[in-house]
Amino acid sequence: MKRRTLIYRSILFVGGCTTGINPINSSSKKSAKPVPEKLKFAVVDATGIEELQQNYGAFRTALEEVLSIPIEFFPVHNRTGAAPALQSGEVDIIFAGPSEYVILNSRAKAIPVVAIQRNQYYPIIVVRAYSKIKSLIDLKGKTIAMRSIGSTSGHLAPTKMLIDAGLDPNTDVKIVMLGNAGVKALKKGEVEAWTIASDRYKTILKSENFSEKDFSIIAKGSLLPSDLFVVSNQMNYDFIQNMRSRMIENQEKLIQSLLVSQVNQPYKGSKFIPANDADYNMIREVYQKIGQGNFLS
């Protein structure tokens, strides 16, 4: 996500824009902030225009139709880069994971709009088949492959599982961030365990030509907070309310447009729900417990 100074129109929209798309009209005259003439849209884990277009082009088009306002892509370079872009007004709406949301909320006072709830979205911890490791406590002194720092299902949530089992993630285990290579490292015996989101587990095994018989799931975590869409707190309040209503009302169209890309298949069977900030307190708690509270300041 990135940076740009927004140019707003007055709250009354004046005639058709060049794209032929009219922005949402606010019915309230009490809102002091004007309605935007277009939106800049970013996705926290899509770092370039080409990636955004490939994986979210169909969604951008659908969202533009649902909201009746022009939408442009705005790439960002990393998870934390989205916050200053949102704060400065260079980006207006961001699709973020749970851990990115708490950073955006803390640093840029991002406003949650809608969440996309995945029914099978929880962390699992996997070992090789026939491993002597049968429970989380058996991981003491072992090496665990996780995805990346700040990943909800691939770092924070499994770390909470270790803490809840009585392990200190800083001293009792060795954690290595291997991105998408964790399953290969586990198969080769380079690590003793691997963490992954439940709804991606079978897909990753299939992509690597591995069988479920090669591995054993020793622990399953709780259902994780949802990915969500957030907007700048500089945005017109009535516009945000209208946006939330339209997205929920047209959720089938929007979700189907996400599923055009293979990257977004975990959202199959998902639904849009109003976003609730309190659902993300678990993420804040883990950041504090692992000594990374600076992410939230």
PyMOL commands that set and color helices and strands:
alter all, ss='L'
color gray80, all
select helices_A, chain A and resi 49-67+82-88+98-108+136-139+152-164+179-188+198-207+212-214+237-249+251-258+262-267+277-289+293-296
alter helices_A, ss='H'
color red, helices_A
select strands_A, chain A and resi 39-43+71-73+93-96+111-117+123-128+143-146+174-177+193-197+215-220+227-231+271-274
alter strands_A, ss='S'
color yellow, strands_A
deselect
rebuild
show_as cartoon
